């Protein structure tokens, strides 16, 4: 387990003195094929230089290569004793936002260095291996422990992005790990109940998590459905599942999923229902599509099974498609909802930023770029009655198969969704937030170009929806 496993650090220490020139240090690193060099004075570690320092401080022209390493080294060094566990090393690196730790005899900078531990070493000792993490999560009986393991998931995510692994693959692995965390929270919560579950149930992940697009920590959106029981047993069965749901949502909150501000969670009696009650609610949403019902269904229709009985889920999907066929006008309302997202660019192809509030002058990547793509995929896939695909880019890939004449646009939308999500995830990791609001000044010209390239697909998919569902005529 990463908590107990000691981190193995590289003991081949390559050092230079504070008087060494930058050029000489670079030569040593190239010759020895290493990514960092320790700067020592009187045998004690005083600084460290990594490839990043050359990039940021030398190539940019801030320092000449003839200057001494002292001008670019990171100092003081962060030191630790040699019996450091992998988890402690991860935490230390995340806390100080550094990629190398120096191991010294007593763990302070006042004794000679024994070796260096890099972020790469940590990844390797985790086996860079999701399977190791899955096992560790499944073995734990304490929710707090899952919280620590989720930190390892974030380290893995950062590593994957740095290695430029395709986003589809990253999302699959991270979603699998997140799902395992949720399953374990449910298992632990069931064990806390006084009696076993009175009937079969399913715990549903909704929204971005239901679409397997949640890479960073965001709010929880979930629901619970349980098998129909005789009328007289309904109140006590509902009470049981509400209590279970409260344990689960509390557990999810402990491991890092914030409570949903709109209370779209199974611990809310409105989102913890029997199969028949859910069917009645879905029928109501679909046959009376006001703005609120459309919003509810758009969150709800991206569901996936997080735990429990799959047949309950299939039963609900069947019901949705049958009802939508009866009330095709619902799709028009859903399409209209999909066109409500504010446009990403204005008349002069400039980015449109928020005008006021706490995010004034920031670009809202979620509602101006990602949401229109997500919403369009949902209404299109529903109109084809395709069930069990909730992921946006997979929906577009399926649509490309179903409508060969629009294949090019759908594949462009699939690509754009992945590019935007990757960009959002990178920004979120960089700024320790959800990556939703982007400060345009901080972006390179190339990043801005990349973003703008995705906007063409957004504009075209919105045009396709407007035409196909003849939105304006009916709702005009």
C-alpha positions in Angstrom: 0.0 0.0 0.0 1.3 3.5 -0.9 0.8 4.6 2.8 3.2 2.0 4.1 5.4 1.5 1.1 8.7 3.3 1.4 9.6 5.6 -1.5 12.7 4.4 -3.3 14.9 7.3 -4.2 17.9 7.5 -6.5 21.1 7.2 -4.5 23.4 8.1 -7.4 23.9 11.7 -6.3 25.2 14.1 -9.0 26.2 17.4 -7.4 27.9 20.7 -8.3 29.1 23.6 -6.2 27.5 27.1 -6.0 30.3 28.5 -8.2 29.6 26.1 -11.1 28.4 27.9 -14.2 25.0 27.2 -15.6 26.6 25.9 -18.8 28.8 23.5 -16.9 25.8 22.2 -14.9 23.8 21.6 -18.1 26.7 19.7 -19.6 27.0 17.4 -16.5 23.2 16.8 -16.6 23.3 16.0 -20.3 26.2 13.7 -19.9 24.7 11.8 -17.0 21.2 11.9 -18.6 19.6 13.2 -15.4 16.8 15.8 -15.0 18.1 17.5 -11.9 21.4 18.3 -10.1 22.0 19.1 -6.5 23.9 22.2 -5.5 26.1 21.7 -2.4 28.3 23.9 -0.3 30.6 22.4 2.3 28.9 19.0 1.5 25.5 20.3 2.6 22.6 20.7 0.1 21.8 24.4 -0.6 19.8 24.3 -3.8 18.5 22.2 -6.7 18.3 22.8 -10.4 15.9 21.0 -12.7 15.2 21.1 -16.5 12.4 23.5 -15.7 14.8 26.0 -14.2 16.7 26.0 -17.5 13.5 26.5 -19.5 12.1 29.3 -17.3 15.3 31.2 -16.3 17.9 30.6 -19.0 16.3 29.9 -22.3 13.9 32.9 -21.7 17.0 35.0 -21.5 16.7 36.0 -17.8 20.2 34.6 -17.0 23.2 34.1 -19.3 24.7 30.6 -19.4 28.0 32.0 -18.0 26.2 33.0 -14.7 26.7 30.7 -11.7 24.1 28.1 -10.8 23.3 30.1 -7.7 21.3 32.6 -9.8 18.8 29.9 -11.0 18.7 27.2 -8.3 15.6 26.6 -6.2 16.6 27.3 -2.6 16.3 26.3 0.2 15.9 22.6 -0.7 13.0 20.7 0.7 14.5 17.8 2.7 13.2 14.6 4.2 14.6 11.6 6.1 15.1 8.3 4.2 12.2 6.3 5.7 9.7 8.4 3.7 6.5 6.7 2.5 5.2 7.2 -1.1 2.1 8.9 0.3 4.2 11.3 2.4 6.3 12.1 -0.6 3.2 12.8 -2.8 1.8 15.1 -0.1 5.1 16.9 0.3 5.4 17.5 -3.5 1.8 18.7 -3.8 2.0 20.9 -0.7 5.1 22.8 -1.9 4.3 22.4 -5.6 7.8 20.9 -6.3 8.9 17.9 -8.3 12.0 16.9 -6.3 12.7 16.1 -2.6 16.2 15.8 -1.2 16.8 12.9 1.2 19.4 13.7 3.9 20.8 11.8 6.9 18.5 13.4 9.5 15.9 14.9 7.2 17.1 18.5 7.6 19.4 20.5 5.3 22.1 20.5 8.0 23.3 17.0 7.2 24.8 15.6 3.9 22.4 14.5 1.2 21.9 10.8 0.6 19.8 11.0 -2.6 17.0 12.7 -4.6 13.4 11.6 -4.9 11.6 12.9 -8.0 8.0 13.0 -9.0 8.9 10.4 -11.6 10.2 8.0 -8.9 6.9 8.4 -7.0 4.9 7.6 -10.2 7.1 4.5 -10.8 6.8 3.3 -7.2 3.1 3.6 -7.4 3.7 1.2 -10.3 2.3 4.2 -12.3 -0.4 1.6 -12.0 -4.1 2.2 -11.6 -4.6 -1.5 -10.7 -2.5 -1.0 -7.6 -4.7 1.8 -6.6 -7.9 0.0 -7.3 -6.7 -2.9 -5.0 -5.8 -0.4 -2.3 -9.2 1.3 -2.5 -11.1 -2.0 -2.4 -9.2 -3.1 0.6 -9.9 -0.1 2.8 -12.7 0.0 5.4 -12.2 3.6 6.4 -13.6 6.6 4.4 -10.7 8.9 5.5 -8.3 6.4 3.9 -10.1 6.7 0.5 -9.6 10.4 0.7 -5.8 9.9 0.9 -5.9 7.4 -2.0 -7.8 10.0 -4.1 -4.8 12.2 -3.8 -2.8 9.5 -5.5 -5.4 9.5 -8.3 -4.7 13.3 -8.8 -0.9 12.6 -9.0 -1.6 9.9 -11.6 -3.8 12.3 -13.5 -1.1 15.0 -13.5 1.4 12.4 -14.7 -0.8 11.3 -17.6 -1.4 14.8 -18.8 2.4 15.5 -18.7 3.0 12.4 -20.8 0.4 13.6 -23.3 -1.7 10.3 -23.1 -4.9 10.6 -25.1 -7.7 12.2 -23.1 -10.2 9.4 -23.9 -7.9 6.9 -22.2 -7.1 9.2 -19.3 -10.8 9.8 -18.7 -11.5 6.0 -18.7 -8.8 5.3 -16.1 -9.6 8.2 -13.8 -13.4 7.5 -14.0 -12.7 3.9 -13.2 -10.7 4.9 -10.2 -13.3 7.5 -9.1 -16.1 4.9 -9.5 -14.1 2.4 -7.4 -13.9 5.1 -4.6 -17.7 5.7 -4.8 -18.5 1.9 -4.7 -16.3 1.6 -1.7 -18.0 4.5 0.1 -21.4 2.8 -0.6 -20.1 -0.5 0.7 -18.8 1.1 3.9 -22.1 3.0 4.3 -24.2 -0.1 3.9 -22.1 -1.7 6.7 -23.1 1.2 9.0 -26.8 0.4 8.6 -28.4 -1.6 11.4 -30.2 -4.0 9.0 -29.5 -5.2 5.4 -31.1 -3.5 2.5 -34.9 -4.3 2.3 -34.8 -4.6 -1.5 -32.5 -4.1 -4.5 -31.4 -0.6 -5.3 -29.1 1.4 -7.7 -26.9 4.4 -6.9 -26.7 6.6 -9.9 -23.9 9.1 -10.8 -25.4 12.1 -12.6 -24.0 15.0 -14.6 -20.3 15.1 -15.4 -19.7 12.0 -13.3 -22.4 10.1 -15.0 -20.8 11.0 -18.3 -17.3 9.9 -17.1 -16.0 13.4 -17.7 -15.2 14.3 -14.2 -11.5 14.4 -13.9 -11.2 17.1 -11.2 -13.0 17.2 -7.9 -16.4 18.9 -8.4 -19.8 18.7 -6.7 -21.7 15.5 -6.3 -24.8 14.9 -8.3 -26.5 11.6 -7.6 -29.8 9.7 -7.2 -31.0 6.5 -5.8 -33.7 4.2 -7.2 -35.0 1.2 -5.4 -37.2 -1.7 -6.6 -41.0 -1.3 -6.3 -42.4 -2.5 -3.0 -46.0 -3.0 -1.8 -47.8 0.3 -1.1 -47.8 -0.3 2.7 -44.0 -0.9 2.8 -43.1 2.3 0.8 -42.8 4.8 3.7 -40.4 2.6 5.7 -38.4 1.5 2.6 -38.0 5.2 1.6 -36.9 6.0 5.2 -34.3 3.2 5.0 -32.8 4.4 1.7 -32.8 8.1 2.7 -30.8 7.2 5.8 -28.4 5.1 3.7 -28.1 8.0 1.1 -27.2 10.4 3.9 -24.3 8.1 5.0 -23.2 7.9 1.4 -23.3 11.6 0.5 -21.5 12.4 3.8 -18.8 9.8 2.9 -18.5 11.3 -0.6 -18.1 14.7 1.0 -15.4 13.4 3.2 -13.4 12.1 0.3 -13.6 15.4 -1.6 -16.9 15.6 -3.5 -18.5 18.9 -2.3 -22.2 18.7 -1.5 -24.4 19.9 -4.5 -25.5 23.5 -3.8 -28.8 22.8 -5.6 -29.3 19.7 -3.5 -29.5 17.3 -6.4 -28.4 14.4 -4.3 -29.9 11.1 -3.2 -30.0 12.4 0.4 -32.8 14.7 -0.7 -36.2 12.9 -0.7 -36.9 14.2 -4.2 -33.9 12.2 -5.6 -34.4 9.0 -3.6 -37.4 7.2 -5.1 -38.8 3.8 -6.1 -38.7 2.8 -9.7 -42.4 3.6 -10.2 -42.0 7.0 -8.5 -39.0 7.8 -10.8 -41.1 6.8 -13.8 -43.9 9.1 -12.8 -41.4 11.9 -12.3 -39.7 11.4 -15.6 -43.1 11.2 -17.4 -44.0 14.6 -15.8 -40.7 16.2 -16.8 -41.0 15.0 -20.4 -44.7 15.8 -20.9 -44.5 19.3 -19.2 -41.2 20.6 -20.4 -40.9 24.0 -18.7 -37.3 25.4 -18.3 -37.0 23.8 -14.8 -38.0 20.3 -16.0 -35.6 20.6 -19.0 -32.8 21.5 -16.6 -33.6 18.6 -14.3 -33.8 16.1 -17.1 -30.6 17.3 -18.7 -28.8 16.6 -15.4 -30.6 13.4 -15.0 -30.3 11.9 -18.5 -26.5 11.6 -18.2 -26.6 8.9 -15.6 -24.5 5.8 -15.1 -24.6 3.0 -12.6 -22.2 3.7 -9.7 -23.4 0.8 -7.6 -26.2 -1.8 -7.5 -28.8 -3.3 -9.8 -28.3 -2.5 -13.5 -31.8 -3.8 -14.5 -33.3 -0.8 -12.6 -31.3 1.5 -14.8 -32.3 -0.2 -18.0 -35.9 -0.1 -17.0 -35.7 3.7 -16.5 -33.9 4.2 -19.9 -36.7 2.2 -21.6 -39.3 4.3 -20.0 -37.5 7.6 -21.0 -37.4 6.6 -24.7 -41.0 5.4 -24.8 -42.2 8.6 -23.2 -40.1 10.8 -25.5 -41.6 9.0 -28.5 -45.0 10.0 -27.2 -44.0 13.6 -26.6 -41.6 14.5 -29.4 -42.1 18.2 -28.5 -39.9 17.5 -25.5 -36.9 17.1 -27.8 -37.6 20.6 -29.2 -37.5 22.0 -25.6 -34.3 20.1 -24.9 -32.8 21.4 -28.1 -33.8 24.9 -27.1 -32.1 24.4 -23.8 -29.0 23.3 -25.6 -29.0 26.6 -27.5 -29.2 28.7 -24.3 -25.4 28.6 -23.6 -23.8 32.0 -24.2 -21.6 32.1 -27.3 -17.8 31.8 -26.9 -16.9 34.6 -29.2 -18.4 37.9 -30.3 -18.9 39.6 -33.6 -15.1 40.3 -34.1 -14.2 36.7 -33.1 -13.0 38.0 -29.7 -13.4 35.8 -26.7 -16.5 36.9 -24.7 -15.7 37.2 -21.0 -17.9 37.5 -17.9 -19.1 41.1 -17.5 -19.6 41.2 -13.7 -19.5 39.2 -10.5 -16.5 37.5 -9.0 -15.3 36.1 -12.3 -15.4 39.4 -14.2 -13.1 39.4 -17.2 -12.6 35.6 -17.0 -13.7 33.3 -19.8 -16.3 30.7 -18.7 -15.0 27.5 -20.3 -17.8 25.4 -18.9 -20.9 27.3 -20.1 -19.5 28.9 -23.2 -17.6 26.0 -24.7 -18.2 22.6 -23.0 -21.8 22.9 -22.2 -23.1 23.6 -25.7 -21.3 20.5 -27.0 -22.5 18.3 -24.1 -26.1 19.5 -24.4 -26.2 19.0 -28.2 -24.8 15.4 -27.9 -27.5 14.6 -25.3 -30.5 15.8 -27.4 -29.2 14.2 -30.6 -28.5 10.8 -29.0 -31.9 10.8 -27.3 -33.6 11.5 -30.6 -31.9 8.3 -31.9 -33.1 6.4 -28.8 -29.5 5.2 -28.1 -29.2 4.1 -24.5 -26.2 3.3 -22.3 -23.9 5.9 -24.0 -23.6 8.8 -21.6 -20.1 10.1 -22.5 -20.1 13.1 -24.8 -17.3 12.2 -27.2 -18.6 8.6 -27.4 -22.1 10.0 -28.2 -20.6 12.0 -31.1 -18.7 9.0 -32.3 -21.9 7.0 -32.3 -23.8 9.8 -34.1 -21.0 9.9 -36.8 -21.8 6.2 -37.4 -25.6 6.8 -37.4 -25.5 9.8 -39.7 -22.6 9.4 -42.2 -23.6 12.6 -44.0 -22.8 14.6 -40.8 -19.8 12.4 -39.9 -17.2 15.2 -40.3 -19.0 17.6 -38.0 -19.7 15.0 -35.3 -16.1 13.8 -35.2 -15.0 17.5 -35.0 -17.3 17.8 -32.0 -15.9 14.7 -30.4 -12.4 16.1 -30.8 -13.4 19.5 -29.6 -15.0 18.1 -26.4 -11.8 16.2 -25.6 -9.5 19.1 -26.3 -11.6 21.4 -24.1 -11.8 19.0 -21.3 -8.1 18.4 -21.4 -7.5 22.1 -21.4 -9.9 22.6 -18.5 -8.2 19.8 -16.5 -4.7 21.3 -17.1 -6.0 24.7 -16.0 -7.7 23.2 -12.9 -4.5 21.4 -11.8 -2.5 24.5 -12.4 -4.7 26.8 -10.3 -6.0 24.2 -7.8 -9.6 24.8 -8.8 -12.2 23.3 -11.2 -10.6 24.9 -14.2 -13.9 26.5 -15.2 -12.9 30.2 -15.3 -9.9 31.0 -17.5 -7.8 34.2 -17.3 -7.1 34.8 -20.9 -4.0 37.0 -20.2 -2.3 33.9 -18.7 -2.7 31.9 -22.0 -0.1 31.7 -24.7 -1.0 32.7 -28.2 -0.9 29.1 -29.2 -3.3 28.1 -26.4 -5.8 30.8 -27.5 -5.6 29.6 -31.1 -6.3 26.0 -29.9 -9.3 27.1 -28.0 -10.7 29.1 -30.9 -10.4 26.2 -33.2 -12.9 24.3 -31.1 -15.5 27.1 -31.4 -16.2 26.4 -35.1 -17.6 23.0 -34.1 -19.7 24.6 -31.4 -21.2 27.1 -33.9 -21.9 24.4 -36.5 -23.5 21.9 -34.1 -25.8 24.7 -32.7 -26.8 25.5 -36.3 -27.6 21.8 -37.0 -29.8 21.6 -33.9 -31.7 24.8 -34.7 -32.5 23.4 -38.2 -33.2 19.8 -37.2 -35.6 20.6 -34.3 -37.0 23.7 -35.9 -36.5 25.4 -32.6 -37.6 29.0 -33.3 -41.0 28.3 -35.0 -42.5 26.5 -32.0 -40.9 28.4 -29.2 -40.5 31.7 -31.0 
